[in-house]
Amino acid sequence: MNTTLLSHTPVSPTPDESTLAKDSSRRLAPFLAKPLKVQLPDSRDTVSLPASAVRLLVELLAEMAEGNAVTLIPIHAELTTQQAADLLGISRPFLIGLLEDGKLPFRKVGTHRRVLYADLMRFKTAIDLSRKEALDKLASEAQDLGLGY
C-alpha cells in the first residue's frame, strides 16, 4: 500500500500542551514494556493499547514536552520531493540532484518524483554516519596536532 502524505502537517504544542505532555510522558513511562488499558471519559469502557503504541505515545509526548512540533509518518509512505527535502533540511533542487545522480531511490508518478520514507531514512542514516566519521577523523587529527580541541 502506498501512501502519499497530503495533510500530515506537524502539530506544534502550545506552552500549556508542552507542560501537560511532560507530565503525561513521565506518568506513562513505567508502562513502556506492557500493554496499557485506558478508561474512556464518561464511560466504564476501556481501550487496550499495545506496548509498541504506548512506547510511541511516550516518545511523542516527550518531544511535545520539549516544545517540538511532531508528526507521524507511516514507514511505507511516499513523500513528495518537497516533503523529502524538508525532512532532510535541504533545498528541493539539491534533493532532485541527489535523486537524478542515483544517490537516493525514487519513482515517478507521471512527471512527479516520489521518495519512500524508508529509503529517505536509510539515506539520512548513512549520511549522518559519514558525517560523524569525518568529524571523528578531524577531531583525532586536531588532537594529534595539539590544537586543543
Secondary structure, DSSP 8 states (H G I E B T S, - for coil): --EE-SS---B---HHHHHHHHHHHHHHGGGTTS-EEEE-TTSS-EEEE-HHHHHHHHHHHHHHHTT--B----TTEEEEHHHHHHHHTS-HHHHHHHHHTTSS--EEETTEEEEEHHHHHHHHHHHHHHHHHHHHHHHHHHHHTT---
